[in-house]
Amino acid sequence: MSPDHRPHDKIITMANQIARFMESKPHAEGVAGLAAHINDFWEPRMRRHLFELLDKGGEGLRPLVMDAAASIRRPAAA
């Protein structure tokens, strides 16, 4: 695996872990909670990696991550 893919693998794992936790809540609450967590705790570089994945279709991300994407702040380009 190339080094370019490693940050994305970690981002997928982290986003999906949050999603799995939030899936125990009603859908709207889970979407809001997931977006809030990422907005509050992920640095811009991590959110940039997430949006790189989302912009390519979000392969590997749980559906709740996809649903929360519209509420996650997109960081400025690096």
C-alpha positions in Angstrom: 0.0 0.0 0.0 1.3 3.4 -0.9 1.9 6.0 1.9 -0.9 8.2 0.3 -3.5 5.6 1.3 -2.4 5.2 5.0 -3.9 8.5 6.2 -7.2 7.6 4.6 -7.3 4.2 6.1 -6.9 5.7 9.6 -9.6 8.4 8.8 -12.0 5.7 7.6 -11.4 3.7 10.8 -11.8 6.7 13.1 -15.0 8.0 11.3 -16.5 4.6 11.3 -15.8 4.1 15.1 -17.7 7.3 15.8 -20.5 6.3 13.5 -20.9 2.9 15.2 -21.3 4.6 18.5 -23.7 7.2 17.1 -25.8 4.5 15.4 -27.2 3.6 18.8 -29.1 6.9 18.8 -32.0 8.0 16.7 -30.8 8.7 13.2 -31.0 12.6 13.3 -29.3 12.6 16.7 -26.6 10.3 15.5 -25.9 12.4 12.4 -25.8 15.6 14.5 -23.5 14.0 17.1 -21.1 12.5 14.5 -20.8 15.9 12.7 -20.4 17.8 16.0 -17.7 15.4 17.2 -15.7 15.7 14.0 -16.1 19.5 13.9 -15.1 19.9 17.5 -12.2 17.4 17.7 -10.7 16.8 14.3 -8.0 19.2 13.1 -8.4 20.6 9.6 -5.9 18.2 8.1 -8.0 15.2 9.3 -11.2 16.8 7.9 -9.4 17.4 4.6 -8.5 13.7 4.4 -12.2 12.9 5.2 -13.4 15.2 2.4 -10.9 13.7 -0.1 -12.6 10.4 0.6 -16.2 11.8 0.5 -15.5 13.6 -2.7 -14.5 10.3 -4.3 -17.7 8.6 -3.2 -16.9 7.7 0.4 -15.8 4.1 -0.2 -15.4 2.3 3.1 -17.3 4.9 5.2 -20.5 3.8 7.1 -23.8 5.3 5.9 -24.0 7.6 8.9 -20.7 9.3 8.0 -22.1 9.9 4.5 -25.3 11.3 6.0 -23.4 13.6 8.4 -21.0 15.0 5.7 -23.2 18.0 4.9 -22.9 19.1 8.5 -19.1 18.7 8.7 -17.1 21.9 8.2 -15.0 21.6 5.1 -11.5 23.0 5.8 -9.8 25.4 3.5 -7.4 23.9 1.0 -3.9 23.2 2.3 
